[in-house]
Amino acid sequence: MSNPTSIPDLPWQQGELIEVAIVDLSNSGDGVGRYGDRVVFVPDTVTGDRVQVRLVQVKPQYGRGKIQQILKPSPHRIRPRCIVADKCGGCQWQHISDDYQRQAKRQQVREALKRLGGFEHPPVAEVLTGSDSLGYRNKATYPLARSATGQVQAGYYRRGSHQVVNLNQCPVQDPRLNPLLAEIKQDIQQRGWTIYNERQHQGQLRHLSLRIGRHTGEILLALIATDDNLSGLPEQATLWQQRYPNLVGVALNLNPDRTNAIFGPETRTITGRGYLREIFAGLEFQLRADTFFQVNTEAAEALLQVIQTRLNLQGSETLLDAYCGIGTLPYP
Protein backbone atom coordinates (compact mmCIF):
# COMPACT_ATOMS: atom_id res chain seq x y z
CA MET A 1 0.00 0.00 0.00
CA SER A 2 1.37 3.41 -0.91
CA ASN A 3 1.95 6.07 1.71
CA PRO A 4 -0.61 8.90 1.15
CA THR A 5 1.93 11.47 2.36
CA SER A 6 4.72 10.32 0.07
CA ILE A 7 6.25 12.65 -2.51
CA PRO A 8 4.85 12.14 -6.03
CA ASP A 9 6.95 9.98 -8.35
CA LEU A 10 8.44 12.85 -10.35
CA PRO A 11 11.93 13.06 -11.90
CA TRP A 12 14.29 13.98 -9.05
CA GLN A 13 17.90 13.34 -9.93
CA GLN A 14 20.82 15.66 -10.44
CA GLY A 15 20.97 16.68 -14.10
CA GLU A 16 17.22 16.22 -14.71
CA LEU A 17 15.31 18.89 -16.66
CA ILE A 18 12.13 19.96 -14.90
CA GLU A 19 9.54 22.71 -15.28
CA VAL A 20 8.99 24.98 -12.29
CA ALA A 21 6.69 27.90 -11.47
CA ILE A 22 8.40 30.48 -9.24
CA VAL A 23 6.10 31.49 -6.39
CA ASP A 24 8.34 33.49 -4.04
CA LEU A 25 11.82 34.86 -3.36
CA SER A 26 14.01 33.39 -0.62
CA ASN A 27 15.97 35.38 1.98
CA SER A 28 19.10 34.57 0.00
CA GLY A 29 17.61 36.15 -3.14
CA ASP A 30 16.90 33.01 -5.14
CA GLY A 31 13.53 32.28 -6.67
CA VAL A 32 11.45 29.64 -4.86
CA GLY A 33 9.48 27.13 -6.91
CA ARG A 34 7.33 24.10 -6.12
CA TYR A 35 7.80 20.75 -7.80
CA GLY A 36 5.33 18.29 -6.42
CA ASP A 37 5.88 18.36 -2.67
CA ARG A 38 9.43 19.60 -3.02
CA VAL A 39 10.89 23.11 -3.01
CA VAL A 40 13.30 24.16 -5.75
CA PHE A 41 15.59 27.20 -5.35
CA VAL A 42 16.50 28.82 -8.67
CA PRO A 43 18.85 31.82 -8.96
CA ASP A 44 18.09 34.60 -11.47
CA THR A 45 14.33 34.09 -11.29
CA VAL A 46 11.45 36.14 -9.87
CA THR A 47 7.94 35.45 -8.63
CA GLY A 48 5.71 34.74 -11.62
CA ASP A 49 8.36 33.15 -13.83
CA ARG A 50 7.75 29.74 -15.35
CA VAL A 51 11.10 28.19 -16.18
CA GLN A 52 12.78 25.07 -17.39
CA VAL A 53 15.44 24.16 -14.86
CA ARG A 54 18.28 21.66 -14.69
CA LEU A 55 18.68 20.23 -11.21
CA VAL A 56 22.19 20.79 -9.89
CA GLN A 57 21.59 19.59 -6.32
CA VAL A 58 18.92 17.29 -4.94
CA LYS A 59 17.90 16.53 -1.37
CA PRO A 60 14.87 14.54 -0.16
CA GLN A 61 12.68 17.64 0.34
CA TYR A 62 14.35 20.35 -1.71
CA GLY A 63 16.68 20.96 -4.61
CA ARG A 64 18.59 23.66 -6.44
CA GLY A 65 18.35 24.33 -10.13
CA LYS A 66 19.85 26.38 -12.93
CA ILE A 67 17.72 28.11 -15.54
CA GLN A 68 17.83 26.53 -18.98
CA GLN A 69 14.94 28.44 -20.51
CA ILE A 70 12.37 31.04 -19.44
CA LEU A 71 9.08 29.55 -20.62
CA LYS A 72 6.89 32.42 -19.41
CA PRO A 73 8.47 35.59 -17.96
CA SER A 74 7.09 37.22 -14.85
CA PRO A 75 5.51 40.67 -15.13
CA HIS A 76 8.13 41.69 -12.55
CA ARG A 77 11.03 40.66 -14.81
CA ILE A 78 13.05 43.37 -16.57
CA ARG A 79 16.11 43.37 -18.76
CA PRO A 80 19.25 43.70 -16.59
CA ARG A 81 21.01 47.00 -17.09
CA CYS A 82 24.45 45.42 -16.84
CA ILE A 83 25.86 43.28 -19.65
CA VAL A 84 27.49 40.83 -17.20
CA ALA A 85 24.64 40.66 -14.66
CA ASP A 86 24.19 36.93 -15.35
CA LYS A 87 27.86 36.25 -14.61
CA CYS A 88 28.92 38.78 -11.99
CA GLY A 89 28.16 38.03 -8.35
CA GLY A 90 28.02 41.71 -7.42
CA CYS A 91 24.30 42.08 -8.15
CA GLN A 92 21.61 39.46 -7.69
CA TRP A 93 18.33 41.18 -8.59
CA GLN A 94 19.06 43.27 -11.68
CA HIS A 95 16.43 41.24 -13.54
CA ILE A 96 13.71 42.33 -11.06
CA SER A 97 11.83 45.62 -11.32
CA ASP A 98 12.57 48.23 -8.66
CA ASP A 99 8.96 48.27 -7.44
CA TYR A 100 8.86 44.52 -6.90
CA GLN A 101 12.26 44.53 -5.22
CA ARG A 102 10.86 46.94 -2.64
CA GLN A 103 7.76 44.78 -2.15
CA ALA A 104 9.87 41.65 -1.72
CA LYS A 105 12.25 43.22 0.78
CA ARG A 106 9.38 44.63 2.82
CA GLN A 107 7.72 41.22 2.91
CA GLN A 108 10.97 39.54 3.97
CA VAL A 109 11.24 41.92 6.94
CA ARG A 110 7.64 41.15 7.88
CA GLU A 111 8.26 37.40 7.75
CA ALA A 112 11.44 37.71 9.82
CA LEU A 113 9.61 39.69 12.52
CA LYS A 114 6.86 37.08 12.60
CA ARG A 115 9.18 34.08 12.66
CA LEU A 116 11.97 35.39 14.88
CA GLY A 117 10.29 38.18 16.82
CA GLY A 118 6.93 36.60 17.46
CA PHE A 119 4.99 39.56 16.05
CA GLU A 120 1.58 38.63 14.72
CA HIS A 121 1.08 41.71 12.55
CA PRO A 122 4.41 43.59 12.40
CA PRO A 123 3.98 47.22 11.28
CA VAL A 124 6.56 47.48 8.51
CA ALA A 125 6.59 50.78 6.62
CA GLU A 126 7.28 51.22 2.92
CA VAL A 127 10.87 50.57 1.88
CA LEU A 128 12.95 53.74 1.91
CA THR A 129 15.21 54.29 -1.10
CA GLY A 130 17.54 56.89 -2.49
CA SER A 131 16.81 58.88 -5.61
CA ASP A 132 18.65 56.50 -7.97
CA SER A 133 18.41 52.73 -8.30
CA LEU A 134 21.74 52.69 -10.16
CA GLY A 135 24.88 54.80 -10.02
CA TYR A 136 24.53 55.41 -6.28
CA ARG A 137 27.38 53.44 -4.76
CA ASN A 138 30.11 55.71 -3.39
CA LYS A 139 32.71 52.97 -2.92
CA ALA A 140 33.90 50.03 -5.00
CA THR A 141 36.61 47.58 -3.99
CA TYR A 142 37.62 45.24 -6.79
CA PRO A 143 39.68 42.05 -6.42
CA LEU A 144 42.46 41.85 -8.98
CA ALA A 145 43.45 38.87 -11.11
CA ARG A 146 45.21 37.94 -14.33
CA SER A 147 43.52 36.42 -17.34
CA ALA A 148 44.77 33.30 -19.07
CA THR A 149 46.68 35.59 -21.44
CA GLY A 150 48.27 37.55 -18.59
CA GLN A 151 46.09 40.67 -18.71
CA VAL A 152 45.29 42.47 -15.44
CA GLN A 153 41.63 42.09 -14.51
CA ALA A 154 39.47 43.86 -11.95
CA GLY A 155 35.86 43.09 -11.16
CA TYR A 156 33.62 41.14 -8.84
CA TYR A 157 33.65 37.42 -8.21
CA ARG A 158 31.43 35.12 -10.20
CA ARG A 159 28.70 33.89 -7.88
CA GLY A 160 29.85 31.06 -5.61
CA SER A 161 33.49 31.33 -6.68
CA HIS A 162 36.63 33.41 -6.49
CA GLN A 163 36.80 33.77 -10.26
CA VAL A 164 36.94 37.45 -11.21
CA VAL A 165 34.47 38.72 -13.80
CA ASN A 166 36.45 41.46 -15.53
CA LEU A 167 34.76 44.89 -15.65
CA ASN A 168 35.57 48.20 -17.31
CA GLN A 169 32.55 49.91 -15.78
CA CYS A 170 29.85 49.12 -13.26
CA PRO A 171 26.33 50.62 -13.48
CA VAL A 172 25.88 50.46 -9.70
CA GLN A 173 28.89 52.55 -8.74
CA ASP A 174 28.99 56.33 -9.08
CA PRO A 175 29.57 56.90 -12.84
CA ARG A 176 32.40 59.33 -12.06
CA LEU A 177 34.50 56.33 -11.00
CA ASN A 178 34.06 54.40 -14.24
CA PRO A 179 36.77 56.20 -16.28
CA LEU A 180 39.39 55.23 -13.70
CA LEU A 181 38.79 51.49 -13.77
CA ALA A 182 39.98 50.50 -17.26
CA GLU A 183 42.86 52.99 -17.30
CA ILE A 184 44.26 51.99 -13.91
CA LYS A 185 44.26 48.34 -14.95
CA GLN A 186 46.38 49.31 -17.95
CA ASP A 187 48.77 51.28 -15.74
CA ILE A 188 49.18 48.30 -13.40
CA GLN A 189 49.87 46.11 -16.44
CA GLN A 190 52.55 48.49 -17.73
CA ARG A 191 54.20 48.83 -14.33
CA GLY A 192 54.64 45.08 -14.15
CA TRP A 193 53.38 44.82 -10.57
CA THR A 194 52.54 41.24 -9.69
CA ILE A 195 48.97 40.20 -8.89
CA TYR A 196 48.22 38.22 -5.75
CA ASN A 197 47.36 34.53 -6.13
CA GLU A 198 45.35 33.49 -3.10
CA ARG A 199 45.91 29.76 -3.61
CA GLN A 200 49.68 30.08 -3.73
CA HIS A 201 49.81 33.12 -1.41
CA GLN A 202 52.16 34.83 -3.83
CA GLY A 203 52.11 38.17 -5.63
CA GLN A 204 51.59 41.76 -4.56
CA LEU A 205 48.38 43.53 -5.58
CA ARG A 206 45.20 42.14 -4.07
CA HIS A 207 42.49 44.80 -4.57
CA LEU A 208 41.82 48.18 -6.11
CA SER A 209 39.60 50.46 -4.02
CA LEU A 210 37.85 53.58 -5.36
CA ARG A 211 35.82 55.93 -3.16
CA ILE A 212 34.02 59.18 -4.01
CA GLY A 213 32.31 61.91 -2.03
CA ARG A 214 28.84 62.07 -3.56
CA HIS A 215 28.39 65.72 -2.56
CA THR A 216 31.99 66.89 -2.98
CA GLY A 217 33.14 64.85 -5.99
CA GLU A 218 36.47 64.12 -4.29
CA ILE A 219 37.95 60.71 -5.18
CA LEU A 220 40.33 58.54 -3.15
CA LEU A 221 42.24 55.64 -4.71
CA ALA A 222 43.78 52.84 -2.67
CA LEU A 223 45.80 49.80 -3.65
CA ILE A 224 45.71 46.84 -1.28
CA ALA A 225 48.95 44.87 -1.47
CA THR A 226 50.92 42.22 0.40
CA ASP A 227 54.02 44.43 0.57
CA ASP A 228 55.28 47.92 -0.25
CA ASN A 229 57.74 46.87 -2.96
CA LEU A 230 55.75 48.38 -5.81
CA SER A 231 58.42 49.87 -8.03
CA GLY A 232 57.58 53.39 -9.22
CA LEU A 233 54.42 53.73 -7.11
CA PRO A 234 55.05 57.37 -6.04
CA GLU A 235 55.59 58.39 -9.66
CA GLN A 236 52.51 56.53 -10.82
CA ALA A 237 50.42 58.03 -8.01
CA THR A 238 51.52 61.51 -9.09
CA LEU A 239 50.54 60.71 -12.68
CA TRP A 240 47.10 59.56 -11.52
CA GLN A 241 46.54 62.80 -9.65
CA GLN A 242 47.55 64.78 -12.72
CA ARG A 243 45.24 62.75 -14.95
CA TYR A 244 42.18 62.85 -12.65
CA PRO A 245 41.54 66.37 -11.28
CA ASN A 246 39.13 65.12 -8.60
CA LEU A 247 41.58 62.53 -7.25
CA VAL A 248 42.68 64.01 -3.92
CA GLY A 249 44.91 61.17 -2.78
CA VAL A 250 46.45 57.77 -3.44
CA ALA A 251 46.95 55.32 -0.58
CA LEU A 252 48.59 51.94 -0.11
CA ASN A 253 47.07 49.47 2.34
CA LEU A 254 49.25 46.56 3.45
CA ASN A 255 47.62 43.17 3.96
CA PRO A 256 50.27 40.43 4.01
CA ASP A 257 48.08 37.81 5.69
CA ARG A 258 46.51 34.73 4.15
CA THR A 259 42.94 35.91 4.67
CA ASN A 260 39.72 36.85 2.91
CA ALA A 261 39.70 40.21 4.71
CA ILE A 262 40.25 43.00 2.20
CA PHE A 263 42.06 45.65 4.24
CA GLY A 264 45.06 45.09 6.44
CA PRO A 265 45.93 47.09 9.57
CA GLU A 266 48.30 49.63 7.96
CA THR A 267 47.46 52.29 5.36
CA ARG A 268 50.07 54.70 3.99
CA THR A 269 49.41 57.86 2.03
CA ILE A 270 51.49 57.85 -1.16
CA THR A 271 50.49 61.23 -2.55
CA GLY A 272 47.91 63.89 -1.78
CA ARG A 273 45.55 63.33 1.15
CA GLY A 274 44.83 60.04 2.85
CA TYR A 275 41.15 60.91 3.01
CA LEU A 276 38.39 62.55 1.00
CA ARG A 277 35.86 65.06 2.27
CA GLU A 278 32.16 64.29 2.18
CA ILE A 279 29.16 66.35 3.25
CA PHE A 280 26.51 64.24 4.96
CA ALA A 281 23.31 65.88 6.26
CA GLY A 282 25.10 69.23 6.40
CA LEU A 283 28.14 67.93 8.30
CA GLU A 284 31.61 67.41 6.85
CA PHE A 285 33.28 64.02 7.26
CA GLN A 286 36.75 62.78 6.39
CA LEU A 287 36.67 59.30 4.84
CA ARG A 288 39.78 57.17 4.56
CA ALA A 289 40.04 54.13 2.28
CA ASP A 290 38.99 51.73 5.04
CA THR A 291 36.46 53.96 6.84
CA PHE A 292 33.06 52.35 7.41
CA PHE A 293 30.50 54.62 5.77
CA GLN A 294 27.13 53.89 4.18
CA VAL A 295 27.70 53.16 0.46
CA ASN A 296 24.39 54.80 -0.53
CA THR A 297 24.78 58.35 0.75
CA GLU A 298 21.37 59.64 -0.33
CA ALA A 299 19.48 56.67 1.14
CA ALA A 300 21.36 57.07 4.44
CA GLU A 301 20.43 60.77 4.54
CA ALA A 302 16.77 59.88 3.88
CA LEU A 303 16.91 57.36 6.74
CA LEU A 304 18.34 60.03 9.03
CA GLN A 305 15.42 62.34 8.22
CA VAL A 306 12.97 59.60 9.21
CA ILE A 307 14.83 58.99 12.47
CA GLN A 308 14.84 62.69 13.31
CA THR A 309 11.10 62.94 12.65
CA ARG A 310 10.17 59.82 14.61
CA LEU A 311 12.36 60.59 17.62
CA ASN A 312 11.01 64.14 17.96
CA LEU A 313 14.02 65.14 20.04
CA GLN A 314 13.68 68.04 22.46
CA GLY A 315 17.39 68.69 23.04
CA SER A 316 17.76 67.09 26.47
CA GLU A 317 18.19 63.49 25.34
CA THR A 318 21.38 61.44 25.10
CA LEU A 319 21.71 59.24 22.01
CA LEU A 320 23.94 56.21 21.58
CA ASP A 321 24.73 55.11 18.03
CA ALA A 322 26.27 51.69 18.67
CA TYR A 323 28.45 49.81 16.16
CA CYS A 324 28.28 52.90 14.00
CA GLY A 325 31.54 53.11 12.06
CA ILE A 326 32.34 56.77 11.54
CA GLY A 327 29.07 57.74 13.27
CA THR A 328 26.79 59.46 10.77
CA LEU A 329 23.41 59.06 12.46
CA PRO A 330 23.59 61.31 15.56
CA TYR A 331 22.53 64.78 14.51
CA PRO A 332 21.18 67.68 16.59
Secondary structure, 3 states (H helix, E strand, C coil): CCCCCCCCCCCCCCCCEEEEEEEEECCCCCEEEEECCEEEEECCCCCCCEEEEEEEEECCCEEEEEEEEEEECCCCECCCCCCCCCCECCCCCCCECHHHHHHHHHHHHHHHHHHHHCCCCCCCCCCCCCCCCCCCECEEEEEEEECCCCCEEEEEEECCCCCEEECCCCCCECHHHHHHHHHHHHHHHHHCCCECECCCCECCEEEEEEEECCCCCCEEEEEEECCCCCCCHHHHHHHHHHHCCCEEEEEEEECCCCCCCCCCCEEEEEEECCCEEEEECCEEEEECCCCCCCCEHHHHHHHHHHHHHHHCCCCCCCCCCCCCCCCCCCCC
